[in-house]
């Protein structure tokens, strides 16, 4: 199956073993669509990707998933350098996705015209249908994923001194201080997955670029996500940075208007 192709067999076999493909029908009657989903459970972190995303977007999201969790060696892959190592990893993931898209083509959603809507050229039509489904508030979209775990670690996209930096997360989350409940009640976010993706992107926007600039000591910081009218209060521990490890404890989530900046070392706004 992989003979003669410039791919990493270990990465390909890892994805094939770990990836689970399922289909989900959204909507009813004329608005019914079938979404195919690849899901992964890696070191307790759950990921899901669907086939109305472009293959390019899927490729880099899957590579980020592998890099964040150090699930399998990516060799000398460096996202900032366009070389043979990077090309091989990208081609491997695309080859894996070719098999995934083959499944969707064999299961067209419009049997009368034998048309498969899930192609790169039909995203607008798909998004319109999905928006209708979301407005109808079907249960599949309403599930906030309250049982989903918050992320425990992240490997930053950018390197520091050409070294990977791992961020370890701790959440001040208990029965009396339910962070997931606060996410649900204090933000406009639809799921824990959406929060997790936005949270990780935000951390990648701060680190490592702000190290030594706005972040130079252990203490409490704040990150305001203006689009969502919320602020994350968190502490940063740099004691293990010699080993390229940063520890972050998320303390709470507040509406922007309730933040007391008095004990905040720096207030980031994005």
C-alpha positions as CSV (number, residue, x, y, z in Angstrom):
1,X,0.0,0.0,0.0
2,X,2.8,2.4,0.8
3,X,5.5,0.9,-1.5
4,X,7.2,3.4,-3.8
5,X,5.8,6.4,-2.0
6,X,7.9,9.0,-0.2
7,X,6.2,8.7,3.2
8,X,7.1,7.8,6.7
9,X,5.6,4.4,7.3
10,X,5.7,4.7,11.1
11,X,3.7,7.9,11.0
12,X,1.3,6.5,8.5
13,X,0.7,3.3,10.4
14,X,0.3,5.3,13.7
15,X,-2.5,7.3,12.1
16,X,-4.1,4.3,10.5
17,X,-4.1,2.4,13.9
18,X,-5.3,5.3,16.0
19,X,-7.7,7.0,13.7
20,X,-11.4,6.0,14.0
21,X,-13.8,7.0,11.2
22,X,-17.5,7.5,11.9
23,X,-20.4,9.2,10.1
24,X,-23.0,11.5,11.6
25,X,-26.3,12.6,9.9
26,X,-27.1,16.2,10.7
27,X,-30.5,17.7,10.0
28,X,-33.6,16.2,8.4
29,X,-35.3,15.8,5.0
30,X,-33.9,18.3,2.5
31,X,-31.3,19.7,4.9
32,X,-29.9,16.3,5.9
33,X,-26.1,16.0,5.4
34,X,-23.7,13.3,6.4
35,X,-20.5,14.4,8.1
36,X,-17.6,11.9,8.2
37,X,-15.3,12.4,11.2
38,X,-11.8,11.0,12.0
39,X,-11.3,10.9,15.8
40,X,-8.1,10.3,17.7
41,X,-7.4,9.7,21.4
42,X,-3.8,10.4,22.1
43,X,-2.5,10.4,25.7
44,X,-6.0,11.3,26.9
45,X,-6.4,14.2,24.5
46,X,-9.3,13.8,22.1
47,X,-9.3,15.2,18.6
48,X,-11.9,15.1,15.8
49,X,-11.6,16.3,12.2
50,X,-14.3,16.2,9.6
51,X,-14.5,16.1,5.8
52,X,-16.0,19.5,5.1
53,X,-12.6,20.9,6.1
54,X,-10.1,21.3,3.2
55,X,-7.4,18.7,2.9
56,X,-4.7,21.4,3.5
57,X,-6.4,22.5,6.7
58,X,-6.8,18.8,7.8
59,X,-3.1,18.1,7.0
60,X,-1.7,20.8,9.3
61,X,-4.2,20.2,12.1
62,X,-3.2,16.5,12.2
63,X,0.5,17.4,12.1
64,X,0.0,19.9,15.0
65,X,-1.9,17.2,16.9
66,X,1.1,14.8,16.5
67,X,3.6,17.5,17.4
68,X,1.7,18.9,20.4
69,X,1.6,15.5,22.1
70,X,4.9,14.1,20.8
71,X,2.8,11.0,20.0
72,X,5.3,9.7,17.5
73,X,8.7,10.9,16.3
74,X,8.4,13.3,13.3
75,X,12.1,13.0,12.6
76,X,13.8,16.3,11.8
77,X,10.5,18.0,11.0
78,X,10.5,21.7,11.6
79,X,7.3,23.7,10.6
80,X,9.5,26.8,10.0
81,X,11.8,25.2,7.4
82,X,10.7,24.0,4.0
83,X,12.9,21.0,3.4
84,X,12.7,17.3,2.6
85,X,11.9,16.3,6.2
86,X,8.9,18.6,6.3
87,X,7.8,17.5,2.8
88,X,7.9,13.9,3.9
89,X,5.7,14.4,7.0
90,X,3.2,16.5,5.0
91,X,3.0,13.9,2.2
92,X,2.5,11.1,4.7
93,X,-0.5,12.8,6.3
94,X,-1.9,13.7,2.9
95,X,-1.6,10.1,1.8
96,X,-3.4,9.0,5.0
97,X,-6.1,11.6,4.2
98,X,-6.5,10.3,0.6
99,X,-7.8,7.1,2.1
100,X,-10.2,9.1,4.3
101,X,-11.6,11.1,1.4
102,X,-12.0,7.9,-0.7
103,X,-14.5,6.7,2.0
104,X,-16.5,9.9,1.6
105,X,-16.6,9.6,-2.2
106,X,-17.9,6.0,-1.9
107,X,-20.7,7.3,0.3
108,X,-22.3,10.3,-1.6
109,X,-24.9,12.2,0.3
110,X,-27.1,12.8,-2.8
111,X,-28.0,9.4,-4.2
112,X,-30.2,10.8,-7.0
113,X,-27.4,12.7,-8.6
114,X,-24.6,10.7,-7.1
115,X,-23.0,14.0,-6.1
116,X,-20.5,14.2,-3.2
117,X,-20.7,17.7,-1.7
118,X,-17.6,17.3,0.4
119,X,-15.0,18.6,-2.0
120,X,-12.8,21.7,-1.7
121,X,-15.0,23.5,-4.3
122,X,-18.2,23.2,-2.3
123,X,-17.4,24.5,1.1
124,X,-19.8,27.5,0.8
125,X,-22.7,25.2,0.1
126,X,-21.8,22.9,2.9
127,X,-21.4,25.8,5.3
128,X,-24.9,27.2,4.4
129,X,-26.5,23.8,5.1
130,X,-24.6,23.4,8.4
131,X,-25.6,26.9,9.5
132,X,-29.3,25.9,8.9
133,X,-28.7,22.8,11.0
134,X,-27.1,24.8,13.8
135,X,-30.0,27.3,13.9
136,X,-32.4,24.3,14.2
137,X,-30.4,23.4,17.3
138,X,-30.2,19.7,16.9
139,X,-28.9,17.7,19.9
140,X,-25.6,16.8,18.1
141,X,-24.6,20.5,18.0
142,X,-26.0,21.4,21.5
143,X,-23.8,19.0,23.4
144,X,-21.3,21.2,25.2
145,X,-19.0,18.2,25.9
146,X,-19.1,18.9,29.6
147,X,-17.4,15.6,30.2
148,X,-14.4,16.3,27.9
149,X,-11.1,16.9,29.7
150,X,-9.4,20.2,29.5
151,X,-5.9,20.1,27.8
152,X,-2.9,19.0,29.9
153,X,0.0,19.9,27.7
154,X,1.0,21.7,24.5
155,X,4.1,21.7,22.3
156,X,4.5,25.2,21.0
157,X,4.5,25.8,17.3
158,X,7.5,28.1,17.4
159,X,10.8,27.0,18.8
160,X,13.1,28.8,21.2
161,X,16.8,28.6,20.4
162,X,15.8,25.9,17.9
163,X,14.4,23.8,20.8
164,X,10.8,22.6,21.2
165,X,9.1,24.1,24.3
166,X,6.5,22.0,26.1
167,X,3.8,23.8,28.1
168,X,2.1,21.8,31.0
169,X,-1.3,23.0,32.0
170,X,-3.0,22.7,35.4
171,X,-6.6,23.9,35.9
172,X,-8.1,25.2,39.1
173,X,-11.1,23.1,38.5
174,X,-13.2,21.5,41.2
175,X,-16.8,21.1,42.5
176,X,-16.8,24.5,44.1
177,X,-14.9,26.2,41.2
178,X,-16.2,24.5,38.1
179,X,-14.2,26.0,35.2
180,X,-16.1,24.1,32.5
181,X,-19.3,25.5,33.9
182,X,-17.8,29.0,33.8
183,X,-16.8,28.5,30.1
184,X,-20.4,27.5,29.3
185,X,-22.1,30.3,31.3
186,X,-19.6,33.1,30.8
187,X,-18.6,32.8,27.1
188,X,-20.3,32.4,23.8
189,X,-18.3,29.3,23.0
190,X,-20.3,26.2,21.9
191,X,-18.1,23.4,23.1
192,X,-15.1,22.5,25.2
193,X,-13.3,21.6,21.9
194,X,-13.8,25.1,20.6
195,X,-12.5,26.6,23.8
196,X,-9.5,24.3,23.8
197,X,-8.6,25.2,20.2
198,X,-8.9,29.0,20.9
199,X,-7.0,28.6,24.2
200,X,-4.1,26.7,22.5
201,X,-3.9,29.3,19.7
202,X,-3.8,32.1,22.3
203,X,-0.9,30.4,24.2
204,X,0.9,30.0,20.9
205,X,0.5,33.7,20.2
206,X,2.2,34.6,23.5
207,X,4.9,32.0,23.8
208,X,7.8,31.9,23.2
209,X,7.8,35.5,21.7
210,X,6.9,37.3,24.9
211,X,9.5,35.4,27.0
212,X,11.9,38.0,28.4
213,X,9.7,40.8,27.1
214,X,6.3,40.8,28.9
215,X,7.0,37.4,30.7
216,X,10.1,37.4,32.7
217,X,9.2,36.1,36.1
218,X,6.8,33.7,37.9
219,X,3.5,35.2,38.7
220,X,0.0,36.0,37.6
221,X,-0.9,37.1,34.1
222,X,-4.2,37.8,32.2
223,X,-5.2,37.1,28.6
224,X,-8.2,39.0,27.3
225,X,-9.9,37.4,24.2
226,X,-11.8,40.5,23.1
227,X,-13.8,38.7,20.4
228,X,-15.4,36.5,23.1
229,X,-15.5,39.1,25.9
230,X,-13.7,36.9,28.4
231,X,-10.4,37.0,30.2
232,X,-8.3,34.1,31.4
233,X,-6.4,34.6,34.7
234,X,-3.4,32.3,34.9
235,X,0.0,31.9,36.6
236,X,3.2,31.0,34.9
237,X,6.0,29.0,36.4
238,X,9.4,29.3,34.6
239,X,11.5,27.3,37.1
240,X,11.9,24.4,34.7
241,X,12.6,26.5,31.6
242,X,16.2,25.2,31.5
243,X,14.5,22.0,30.3
244,X,12.3,24.0,27.9
245,X,9.2,23.4,30.0
246,X,6.7,26.1,31.0
247,X,4.0,25.4,33.6
248,X,0.7,27.3,33.4
249,X,-2.1,27.1,36.0
250,X,-5.4,28.5,34.8
251,X,-7.0,30.1,37.8
252,X,-10.3,31.4,36.5
253,X,-12.3,32.8,33.6
254,X,-13.9,36.2,34.0
255,X,-15.9,38.7,31.9
256,X,-13.6,41.5,30.8
257,X,-15.3,44.1,33.0
258,X,-14.6,42.1,36.2
259,X,-10.9,41.9,36.0
260,X,-8.8,43.5,38.7
261,X,-5.4,44.3,37.2
262,X,-3.8,45.2,40.5
263,X,-2.0,41.8,41.0
264,X,-1.5,41.1,37.3
265,X,2.1,41.2,36.0
266,X,0.9,41.7,32.4
267,X,-2.4,42.0,30.7
268,X,-2.5,40.5,27.1
269,X,-5.2,41.5,24.7
270,X,-6.0,39.5,21.5
